[in-house]
Structures are given as C-alpha cells and as structure tokens.
Amino acid sequence: MNQSQNNKAQFEEIIQRYHHDFSDFDEFASEEEKLIVMHYITQEANRAQRRLVGLE
C-alpha cells in the first residue's frame, strides 16, 4: 500500500469513527487525528488545484 492510499485509509477510518459529523470530530478527536484529517484534506485540495492549472 503506498503512502497516499495509507493516508486515505487513515482519513476514512477517523471520519467513520465520528460518523461523518464535524461537530463530534472537532469536539472529541485527538490532536493527532485532527492533524491526520486536516493534512489529508490539504493534500486533496492541492491535488485538485494542480489539476486545474494543468500541472498534473
């Protein structure tokens, strides 16, 4: 499993744990979980921007 698949798996697992509820996630998630989720979201946003400008 490559790094991006591992990140996505971690992201999915954490999001499932909080039932896709950002309020619960924000209130109850550990700092490490928040970091993992925000990092994944940032990576995906950057990937989308690179596609838009034709870099990927």
C-alpha positions in Angstrom: 0.0 0.0 0.0 1.5 3.3 -1.0 1.6 6.4 1.2 -1.5 8.2 -0.4 -3.6 5.0 0.0 -2.5 4.7 3.6 -3.4 8.4 4.3 -6.8 7.9 2.7 -7.4 4.7 4.8 -6.5 6.6 8.0 -8.7 9.5 6.9 -11.6 7.2 6.2 -11.2 5.3 9.5 -11.2 8.6 11.5 -14.1 10.1 9.7 -16.1 6.9 10.2 -15.3 6.9 13.9 -17.0 10.3 14.3 -19.9 9.3 12.0 -19.1 12.0 9.4 -20.1 14.6 12.0 -17.6 17.5 12.0 -19.0 18.8 15.3 -18.3 15.5 17.1 -14.9 15.3 15.3 -14.0 18.8 16.4 -15.0 18.2 20.0 -13.8 14.6 20.6 -10.9 13.9 18.2 -7.4 13.8 19.5 -4.9 16.4 18.2 -3.2 13.6 16.2 -6.5 12.6 14.5 -7.2 16.3 13.7 -3.7 16.6 12.2 -4.2 13.5 10.0 -7.6 14.6 8.7 -6.5 18.2 8.0 -3.3 17.0 6.3 -5.3 14.7 4.0 -7.8 17.5 3.2 -4.9 19.8 2.4 -3.3 17.3 0.1 -6.5 16.7 -1.8 -7.1 20.4 -2.2 -3.6 20.9 -3.6 -4.0 18.0 -5.9 -7.3 19.5 -7.3 -5.6 22.9 -7.8 -2.7 21.2 -9.7 -5.2 19.5 -12.0 -7.0 22.8 -12.6 -3.8 24.5 -13.8 -2.6 21.5 -15.7 0.4 20.5 -13.6 -0.9 17.0 -13.0 
